[in-house]
Amino acid sequence: MCNVNDFINFEDEILFFTLDKESKHELESKYKNLNIYTWESKYKNLNIYTWETDCLSETFSFGDSKYMSFFLLRTTIIKVLLRLKRTFWMLQADTIWKESIFKIFNENYINRSGYNVFLDQSGYDGSDRNRKEVMNGANFLIVFNNKTRQFIDDLYWYQSNFYVTDPDAIKIMCTNSMYKCNYIDHKYISGWEWVYGNQTNPPALLQMDGETEGGKILTMKRYKMWFLNNDKSCNKNYVNNLQRMLRIGGVPKLFSTSKMKQSVLLYIGQVLSSIPIFGRWYKIYGGLPSLTLQFF
């Protein structure tokens, strides 16, 4: 929120969903004018839904069903929001914003009519072509229409009956001519790989995946992407410094075991996707690298 405070209207543009009262109270304590909605009651400012789930407060293990339940929860939230007949973004908190995705998408992107979803791509503009047009699954646009409601109902069925993440299920569903999916250009949303490229043409949103084994906050600090003082107040200088680093291509290129594992798995998937004939099918149905990446 410190990162986007200058170009996002929290009261009008953002709905927060939290899984514990601590998160809800922290938001309330720092942002007095936000609309907050909880399962228990309604308040007059920041939009927040709070759903307390004890088992989800524990650390997740590789392949843990508790972690996979988050993907099903996300689809459930989408189903509920579509009942309001709204077009909306699903946004992930570990994303750095250079500017408002709402504004630039409205001003620069193609007409949404006829589409069901606009999907973020893995990688960045310098990634191998076999990495592109594969859903990353962190920040994406849901376009309201009746076909989209059917699309999400089908997605929910996949996730309820198979041990699969929503990006892997969506890859399969988007091959169905009944639905119309589009991929968001990397100049709008890119993954963490942009940091390890030549750092030109910074995207509007940069999603910093990884570090789920622990140390996420420490790693974000090393990237100079942490904006809080010790008392949890915003440090405007930190925000301005990162914006400058994005513009000049000066974001630190750190080494971590998480990023190393991700890079190896991504390369394996890239090689398999490049194999003639087999690669086309693997890109759709070969969800091993995509599934595994959800746990790094």
C-alpha positions as CSV (number, residue, x, y, z in Angstrom):
1,M,0.0,0.0,0.0
2,C,3.0,2.3,0.6
3,N,4.1,1.4,-2.9
4,V,0.8,2.4,-4.6
5,N,-0.4,5.2,-2.4
6,D,0.3,7.9,-4.9
7,F,-1.8,6.5,-7.8
8,I,-4.4,4.2,-6.3
9,N,-7.7,5.3,-4.5
10,F,-8.0,2.5,-1.9
11,E,-11.6,3.4,-1.0
12,D,-12.9,3.2,-4.6
13,E,-10.5,0.8,-6.4
14,I,-9.4,-2.0,-4.0
15,L,-11.1,-4.8,-2.2
16,F,-8.9,-6.4,0.4
17,F,-9.4,-10.0,1.5
18,T,-7.6,-11.2,4.7
19,L,-7.5,-14.5,6.4
20,D,-6.9,-13.3,10.0
21,K,-7.9,-10.4,12.2
22,E,-4.3,-9.3,12.7
23,S,-4.1,-8.3,9.0
24,K,-7.4,-6.6,9.2
25,H,-6.5,-4.6,12.3
26,E,-3.1,-3.6,10.8
27,L,-4.9,-2.2,7.8
28,E,-7.4,-0.4,9.9
29,S,-4.7,1.1,12.2
30,K,-2.7,2.6,9.3
31,Y,-5.5,3.6,6.9
32,K,-8.4,5.2,8.8
33,N,-10.5,6.0,5.7
34,L,-10.7,2.5,4.1
35,N,-13.9,0.7,3.5
36,I,-13.9,-2.6,5.5
37,Y,-16.2,-5.6,5.1
38,T,-15.8,-8.6,7.2
39,W,-17.9,-11.8,7.7
40,E,-19.1,-10.5,11.0
41,S,-20.1,-6.9,10.3
42,K,-19.8,-3.9,8.0
43,Y,-17.8,-0.7,8.5
44,K,-17.9,2.5,6.5
45,N,-14.6,2.7,4.7
46,L,-11.8,0.2,3.1
47,N,-13.1,-3.0,1.5
48,I,-11.8,-6.0,3.4
49,Y,-13.2,-9.5,3.7
50,T,-11.8,-11.4,6.7
51,W,-12.1,-15.2,6.9
52,E,-10.4,-16.8,9.9
53,T,-9.1,-20.3,9.1
54,D,-6.9,-21.8,11.8
55,C,-5.2,-24.5,9.7
56,L,-4.1,-21.9,7.1
57,S,-2.0,-20.0,9.7
58,E,0.5,-22.8,9.8
59,T,3.6,-23.2,7.6
60,F,3.0,-25.1,4.3
61,S,5.0,-28.0,3.1
62,F,5.7,-29.0,-0.5
63,G,2.6,-30.5,-2.0
64,D,0.6,-29.6,1.1
65,S,-3.2,-29.6,0.5
66,K,-3.5,-26.5,2.7
67,Y,-1.5,-24.6,0.2
68,M,-3.5,-25.9,-2.7
69,S,-6.7,-24.8,-0.9
70,F,-5.7,-21.2,-1.5
71,F,-6.2,-21.7,-5.2
72,L,-9.6,-23.1,-4.6
73,L,-10.4,-20.2,-2.3
74,R,-9.3,-17.7,-4.9
75,T,-11.7,-19.3,-7.4
76,T,-14.5,-19.2,-4.9
77,I,-13.9,-15.5,-4.4
78,I,-14.1,-15.0,-8.1
79,K,-17.4,-16.8,-8.3
80,V,-18.9,-14.6,-5.6
81,L,-17.6,-11.4,-7.2
82,L,-19.0,-12.3,-10.6
83,R,-22.5,-12.5,-9.0
84,L,-22.2,-8.8,-8.5
85,K,-21.9,-8.5,-12.3
86,R,-18.6,-6.7,-12.1
87,T,-15.4,-6.8,-14.2
88,F,-12.4,-6.9,-11.8
89,W,-8.7,-7.6,-11.3
90,M,-7.4,-10.4,-9.0
91,L,-4.1,-9.0,-7.6
92,Q,-1.4,-10.5,-5.5
93,A,0.3,-8.7,-2.7
94,D,3.9,-9.5,-3.6
95,T,3.7,-7.3,-6.7
96,I,5.6,-4.1,-7.1
97,W,3.7,-1.3,-8.9
98,K,5.4,1.3,-11.1
99,E,2.1,2.9,-12.0
100,S,-1.6,2.1,-11.9
101,I,-2.5,-1.0,-13.9
102,F,-6.1,0.2,-13.9
103,K,-5.3,3.5,-15.6
104,I,-2.9,2.3,-18.2
105,F,-4.9,-0.8,-19.1
106,N,-8.0,1.3,-19.6
107,E,-6.1,3.8,-21.7
108,N,-3.9,1.5,-23.8
109,Y,-5.3,-1.9,-24.0
110,I,-7.7,-3.5,-26.6
111,N,-11.4,-3.7,-26.1
112,R,-12.4,-6.2,-23.4
113,S,-15.7,-7.1,-25.1
114,G,-15.9,-10.7,-26.1
115,Y,-13.1,-11.9,-23.8
116,N,-13.5,-13.8,-20.6
117,V,-10.1,-13.4,-19.0
118,F,-6.9,-11.4,-19.5
119,L,-4.0,-13.5,-18.1
120,D,-0.6,-12.5,-16.9
121,Q,2.2,-14.3,-18.6
122,S,5.2,-16.0,-17.0
123,G,8.6,-14.4,-17.6
124,Y,9.2,-11.0,-19.2
125,D,9.6,-9.5,-22.6
126,G,13.1,-11.0,-23.0
127,S,12.0,-14.6,-22.1
128,D,12.2,-17.4,-24.6
129,R,9.1,-17.6,-26.8
130,N,8.2,-21.0,-25.3
131,R,7.8,-19.3,-21.9
132,K,5.3,-16.8,-23.2
133,E,1.6,-17.2,-23.4
134,V,1.7,-19.4,-20.3
135,M,-0.3,-18.1,-17.3
136,N,1.7,-16.9,-14.3
137,G,-1.4,-16.7,-12.1
138,A,-0.7,-13.7,-9.9
139,N,-2.4,-10.7,-11.4
140,F,-5.2,-11.1,-14.0
141,L,-8.4,-9.5,-15.2
142,I,-11.8,-11.2,-15.0
143,V,-14.3,-9.8,-17.5
144,F,-17.9,-10.2,-16.5
145,N,-20.3,-11.9,-18.9
146,N,-22.3,-15.1,-18.9
147,K,-19.5,-17.1,-20.6
148,T,-17.1,-16.0,-18.0
149,R,-19.4,-17.3,-15.2
150,Q,-19.4,-20.6,-17.0
151,F,-15.6,-20.5,-17.4
152,I,-15.2,-20.0,-13.6
153,D,-17.7,-22.7,-12.8
154,D,-15.7,-25.1,-15.0
155,L,-12.5,-24.0,-13.3
156,Y,-14.0,-24.6,-9.9
157,W,-15.0,-28.1,-11.0
158,Y,-11.4,-28.9,-12.1
159,Q,-10.0,-27.7,-8.8
160,S,-12.7,-29.5,-6.8
161,N,-12.0,-32.8,-8.5
162,F,-8.3,-32.8,-9.3
163,Y,-5.2,-31.8,-7.4
164,V,-4.4,-28.9,-9.7
165,T,-3.6,-25.2,-9.5
166,D,-5.9,-22.7,-11.2
167,P,-3.2,-21.6,-13.8
168,D,-2.7,-25.3,-14.9
169,A,-6.4,-25.8,-15.2
170,I,-6.9,-22.5,-17.1
171,K,-4.3,-23.5,-19.6
172,I,-6.4,-26.4,-20.6
173,M,-9.7,-24.5,-20.5
174,C,-8.4,-21.8,-22.8
175,T,-8.0,-24.3,-25.6
176,N,-11.8,-24.7,-25.6
177,S,-13.2,-22.6,-28.5
178,M,-16.2,-21.8,-26.2
179,Y,-14.0,-19.4,-24.2
180,K,-11.8,-16.5,-25.2
181,C,-8.6,-15.9,-23.3
182,N,-6.1,-13.1,-23.9
183,Y,-2.6,-12.6,-22.5
184,I,-1.5,-9.3,-21.0
185,D,1.6,-7.9,-22.7
186,H,4.8,-8.0,-20.6
187,K,5.1,-4.3,-20.7
188,Y,2.2,-4.2,-18.4
189,I,2.9,-7.1,-16.1
190,S,6.1,-9.2,-15.8
191,G,7.6,-11.7,-13.5
192,W,10.7,-11.6,-11.3
193,E,12.8,-12.7,-14.3
194,W,12.8,-9.1,-15.5
195,V,15.2,-8.3,-12.6
196,Y,17.7,-10.9,-14.0
197,G,17.4,-9.7,-17.6
198,N,18.8,-6.4,-18.9
199,Q,16.2,-4.4,-16.9
200,T,15.0,-2.3,-19.8
201,N,11.4,-1.3,-20.3
202,P,10.2,-1.7,-16.7
203,P,6.7,-3.1,-16.5
204,A,3.8,-1.4,-14.7
205,L,3.6,-4.4,-12.4
206,L,6.5,-6.6,-11.4
207,Q,5.5,-9.8,-9.5
208,M,8.2,-11.0,-7.1
209,D,7.4,-14.7,-6.7
210,G,9.3,-17.1,-4.5
211,E,10.9,-17.5,-1.1
212,T,8.0,-19.5,0.4
213,E,10.5,-21.5,2.4
214,G,10.8,-18.4,4.6
215,G,12.7,-15.1,4.5
216,K,10.4,-13.3,2.1
217,I,10.6,-10.0,3.9
218,L,14.4,-10.2,4.3
219,T,14.7,-11.0,0.6
220,M,12.4,-8.1,-0.4
221,K,14.6,-5.8,1.8
222,R,17.7,-7.0,-0.1
223,Y,15.9,-6.1,-3.4
224,K,15.2,-2.6,-2.0
225,M,11.5,-3.4,-2.3
226,W,10.5,-3.1,1.3
227,F,8.8,0.2,2.2
228,L,8.2,0.1,5.9
229,N,10.0,1.6,8.9
230,N,10.5,-0.5,12.0
231,D,7.2,0.9,13.4
232,K,5.4,-0.3,10.2
233,S,4.9,3.3,8.9
234,C,5.6,4.0,5.3
235,N,9.0,5.3,4.2
236,K,8.4,7.5,1.2
237,N,12.2,7.6,0.4
238,Y,12.2,3.8,0.0
239,V,9.3,4.0,-2.5
240,N,11.0,6.8,-4.5
241,N,14.3,5.0,-4.5
242,L,12.8,1.9,-6.0
243,Q,10.9,3.8,-8.6
244,R,14.2,5.4,-9.7
245,M,15.9,1.9,-9.8
246,L,13.1,0.6,-12.0
247,R,13.6,3.5,-14.4
248,I,17.4,3.2,-14.7
249,G,17.6,-0.6,-14.4
250,G,19.3,-0.6,-11.0
251,V,17.4,-3.3,-9.1
252,P,19.9,-5.7,-7.3
253,K,20.3,-9.1,-8.9
254,L,20.3,-11.3,-5.8
255,F,21.2,-15.0,-5.5
256,S,18.8,-17.3,-3.5
257,T,18.2,-21.0,-3.5
258,S,14.5,-20.3,-4.3
259,K,15.4,-18.4,-7.5
260,M,18.0,-21.0,-8.4
261,K,15.3,-23.8,-8.1
262,Q,12.8,-21.7,-10.1
263,S,15.3,-21.1,-12.8
264,V,16.2,-24.8,-13.2
265,L,12.5,-25.8,-13.4
266,L,11.6,-23.0,-15.8
267,Y,14.5,-24.0,-18.0
268,I,13.3,-27.7,-18.0
269,G,9.8,-26.6,-19.0
270,Q,11.2,-24.3,-21.7
271,V,13.3,-27.1,-23.2
272,L,10.3,-29.5,-23.1
273,S,8.0,-26.9,-24.7
274,S,10.5,-26.4,-27.6
275,I,10.4,-30.0,-28.7
276,P,8.6,-30.3,-32.1
277,I,5.0,-31.6,-31.8
278,F,5.4,-32.8,-28.2
279,G,6.2,-29.2,-27.1
280,R,2.8,-27.9,-28.2
281,W,1.0,-30.4,-26.0
282,Y,3.4,-30.1,-23.1
283,K,2.9,-26.4,-23.0
284,I,-0.8,-27.0,-22.4
285,Y,-0.9,-30.2,-20.4
286,G,2.6,-30.5,-18.9
287,G,1.9,-28.7,-15.6
288,L,4.9,-30.1,-13.6
289,P,7.1,-27.0,-13.7
290,S,4.1,-24.7,-13.3
291,L,2.7,-26.8,-10.4
292,T,6.1,-27.1,-8.7
293,L,6.7,-23.4,-8.9
294,Q,3.7,-22.7,-6.7
295,F,5.8,-24.0,-3.8
296,F,9.0,-21.9,-4.2
